[in-house]
């Protein structure tokens, strides 16, 4: 996506992503959980359907993604992708249909880094709306609580949204005051 005008680097949020934890929950890696079919359905809706898999690799659309297991601080082992650059990562990205690599290989940035300072709080509020399965449009009513979410979490997200929204309005008001002062000088 890049900056608001369309300039800047490709972002993580605008690129297709595959997470090692999603593959683990779907039973492709490690021990198969009891509700694996639910998670496999979610992956297939995203267009991720491995052809072959073991605990050391996952074959996805003709590309073998290597999986490595590393010891975890609290005992046991944890699965990670091994990128072509040698990094062990939890997420791989394929922007514009390219091969699955880490964000460093594709030189991906985050949307918040590409956004102008006076829009950052607005983007934060929009992401909270999106997280609640709502529209990013700030003129639309705040989304209702999703089924299964605790009320306490919903109220915490709504409070964070309201703080970010109020802060963005304050920042934008200051920006427009400065803009008006510059215009009046001419």
SVG drawing of the C-alpha trace seen along z (x, -y; Angstrom):
<svg xmlns="http://www.w3.org/2000/svg" viewBox="-23 -37 44 73">
<polyline fill="none" stroke="black" stroke-width="0.4" points="0.0,0.0 2.7,-2.5 2.0,-6.1 -1.4,-7.7 -0.5,-9.0 0.5,-5.5 4.3,-6.2 6.7,-4.3 7.6,-0.7 5.3,2.3 3.8,3.0 3.4,6.2 -0.4,5.5 -0.9,5.4 0.9,8.7 -0.3,12.3 1.0,13.9 1.4,17.5 2.0,18.1 3.6,21.2 1.1,21.1 -1.8,21.4 -0.2,24.4 0.4,26.0 -3.3,25.4 -4.4,27.0 -2.4,30.1 0.2,29.7 3.1,29.4 3.5,31.2 0.8,33.0 -2.6,32.8 -5.1,30.9 -8.7,32.0 -10.3,29.3 -7.8,29.3 -10.6,29.2 -11.8,25.8 -8.3,24.3 -7.7,26.1 -10.9,24.5 -9.7,21.0 -6.4,21.6 -8.1,22.8 -10.3,19.7 -7.1,17.7 -5.8,19.8 -3.2,21.8 -3.5,25.5 -0.3,27.5 0.2,30.5 2.7,32.4 3.9,31.8 6.1,33.3 7.5,31.8 10.5,30.5 8.9,29.0 5.6,27.9 5.0,28.0 2.9,25.1 2.1,24.5 5.3,26.0 7.5,24.3 8.9,26.2 8.9,24.1 11.5,25.5 10.5,25.8 13.0,25.9 12.4,26.8 14.1,24.8 14.2,25.3 11.9,23.0 12.7,21.3 10.0,23.2 10.8,26.7 9.8,28.4 10.4,27.2 8.8,24.6 8.4,24.6 9.7,21.8 10.1,21.2 13.6,21.2 13.8,18.4 16.1,18.6 18.2,15.9 18.9,18.1 16.5,16.3 14.2,18.3 10.8,16.5 7.2,17.1 5.7,15.5 6.4,15.6 5.1,13.1 4.5,13.3 3.9,9.8 2.7,9.5 2.7,13.3 6.4,13.7 8.0,16.6 7.4,17.0 10.1,15.1 10.5,13.1 9.7,9.4 13.4,8.6 14.0,10.4 11.1,8.6 12.0,5.3 8.6,4.9 7.7,2.2 4.8,1.6 1.9,-0.6 2.4,-2.7 6.0,-3.6 4.8,-4.7 2.0,-6.9 2.5,-10.6 2.7,-11.5 -0.7,-13.3 -2.4,-10.1 -0.9,-7.5 -3.5,-7.6 -6.3,-7.5 -4.7,-4.3 -4.5,-2.8 -8.3,-3.5 -9.0,-2.0 -7.1,1.2 -9.1,1.6 -12.3,1.3 -11.0,3.9 -10.0,6.2 -13.6,6.2 -14.8,7.2 -16.0,3.7 -15.3,1.1 -12.2,-1.2 -14.6,-4.1 -14.6,-6.4 -18.1,-7.7 -19.7,-4.3 -20.9,-3.3 -18.5,-1.5 -18.8,2.3 -20.7,4.4 -19.0,7.0 -18.1,10.1 -19.5,13.4 -17.2,15.1 -15.3,12.0 -15.4,11.1 -17.1,7.8 -14.0,6.7 -11.8,7.0 -14.4,5.3 -14.6,2.4 -10.8,2.2 -10.6,2.1 -13.4,-0.5 -11.6,-2.7 -8.3,-2.4 -10.2,-3.3 -11.8,-6.3 -8.4,-7.6 -6.8,-7.1 -9.7,-8.8 -9.7,-11.8 -5.9,-12.1 -6.1,-12.0 -8.7,-14.7 -6.5,-16.9 -3.5,-16.3 -5.4,-17.1 -6.9,-20.2 -3.4,-21.4 -2.2,-20.6 -5.1,-22.6 -4.4,-25.5 -0.8,-25.6 -1.9,-25.3 -4.4,-28.2 -1.6,-30.3 0.7,-29.6 -2.1,-30.5 -2.9,-33.8 0.7,-34.9 0.5,-35.0"/>
</svg>
